Amino acid sequence: MALTLIEPTLADEDTVMAFRAEFIKRGERVSGGRGLEQADDYRRWLAGTYPPHYGTVKEAVYLAVETTAIPAASAGGRSLADRSRSEGTGRVVGISDLRLETNDFIDRFAGRIGYSVRPSARGRGYANEILRLTLLKAREFGFDRILITCNQPNAVSAKVIERNHGVLESVVPHPGFPDVRRYWIDLNAFDQ
C-alpha cells in the first residue's frame, strides 16, 4: 500500500463528492473533512465556507490517494499527484486536516488533526498511514508536538493513534457526546 497526501483542487470535485456520498449513505460524519458532510457545493467547501463543528480556523486539508507504483523512467518528470489525477493510478481512500490555528474546542476536544477513511476502504491499514503522513506535514509546519483525540468507544482510532506514538494524557467528558481520549505525539521523537 502506497499513499500520498495531496491538496484538493477544483479538478477533484467528482472524486471528493463521491467520497462524501459514502459517508452520507451510512449517516457518518467525515472527521478531518472540514465540514465536508454538510457541503452541497464543492467550490464553497474548497474555499472553506462550511464551518466544521469546532469553528472556523486556518487549516490544511489533504486527500489521501492510493497510488500505483509507476517506474521512474515512465514518470515523465510529473509529480505523483499529477500522475494520480491524469492517469487514474490512484483513488481517494481518506481525508485529513491539520488545524493550524486553535480555539478552546480544539484544545479540549478536537485536537489538531482529524482524519477519516472512506467506508469501502476500511480495515486495510489506511488510517495508520494517513495519520503518519499528516504528522509529517505537521512537522513541516513547525509543530513540535500535536494533540490528537478520539471518542472513548472508538478502539480502532485509539490503536491508530497509539501506533503513531500517541501518549494518552487524559479522558475528558464531552457534554452530549462520548468521552474524549486526549493523546499527545512528540514530533521530535516521531520516526518516519
ChimeraX attribute file (.defattr): number of C-alpha atoms within 10 A of each C-alpha:
attribute: neighborCount
match mode: 1-to-1
recipient: residues
	/A:1	10
	/A:2	12
	/A:3	20
	/A:4	19
	/A:5	21
	/A:6	17
	/A:7	14
	/A:8	17
	/A:9	12
	/A:10	10
	/A:11	9
	/A:12	14
	/A:13	15
	/A:14	11
	/A:15	13
	/A:16	21
	/A:17	16
	/A:18	13
	/A:19	23
	/A:20	21
	/A:21	16
	/A:22	16
	/A:23	19
	/A:24	15
	/A:25	9
	/A:26	9
	/A:27	10
	/A:28	13
	/A:29	15
	/A:30	24
	/A:31	20
	/A:32	24
	/A:33	23
	/A:34	31
	/A:35	19
	/A:36	26
	/A:37	22
	/A:38	16
	/A:39	19
	/A:40	12
	/A:41	13
	/A:42	18
	/A:43	13
	/A:44	11
	/A:45	18
	/A:46	18
	/A:47	8
	/A:48	19
	/A:49	14
	/A:50	20
	/A:51	15
	/A:52	17
	/A:53	11
	/A:54	16
	/A:55	15
	/A:56	16
	/A:57	16
	/A:58	12
	/A:59	16
	/A:60	18
	/A:61	24
	/A:62	23
	/A:63	25
	/A:64	30
	/A:65	24
	/A:66	19
	/A:67	19
	/A:68	16
	/A:69	11
	/A:70	12
	/A:71	8
	/A:72	9
	/A:73	7
	/A:74	8
	/A:75	12
	/A:76	9
	/A:77	10
	/A:78	11
	/A:79	10
	/A:80	20
	/A:81	17
	/A:82	14
	/A:83	18
	/A:84	21
	/A:85	15
	/A:86	10
	/A:87	9
	/A:88	11
	/A:89	17
	/A:90	21
	/A:91	18
	/A:92	23
	/A:93	22
	/A:94	28
	/A:95	30
	/A:96	27
	/A:97	22
	/A:98	23
	/A:99	22
	/A:100	14
	/A:101	11
	/A:102	17
	/A:103	14
	/A:104	11
	/A:105	12
	/A:106	20
	/A:107	14
	/A:108	15
	/A:109	22
	/A:110	25
	/A:111	23
	/A:112	22
	/A:113	24
	/A:114	23
	/A:115	23
	/A:116	24
	/A:117	25
	/A:118	19
	/A:119	15
	/A:120	11
	/A:121	13
	/A:122	13
	/A:123	10
	/A:124	10
	/A:125	12
	/A:126	23
	/A:127	25
	/A:128	17
	/A:129	17
	/A:130	26
	/A:131	24
	/A:132	20
	/A:133	19
	/A:134	24
	/A:135	24
	/A:136	16
	/A:137	16
	/A:138	22
	/A:139	17
	/A:140	10
	/A:141	11
	/A:142	10
	/A:143	15
	/A:144	14
	/A:145	17
	/A:146	19
	/A:147	21
	/A:148	24
	/A:149	27
	/A:150	22
	/A:151	20
	/A:152	17
	/A:153	12
	/A:154	12
	/A:155	11
	/A:156	12
	/A:157	19
	/A:158	21
	/A:159	13
	/A:160	19
	/A:161	23
	/A:162	16
	/A:163	13
	/A:164	20
	/A:165	18
	/A:166	21
	/A:167	16
	/A:168	17
	/A:169	11
	/A:170	12
	/A:171	16
	/A:172	15
	/A:173	15
	/A:174	12
	/A:175	7
	/A:176	6
	/A:177	9
	/A:178	14
	/A:179	16
	/A:180	20
	/A:181	22
	/A:182	24
	/A:183	21
	/A:184	19
	/A:185	20
	/A:186	18
	/A:187	19
	/A:188	10
	/A:189	10
	/A:190	16
	/A:191	10
	/A:192	9
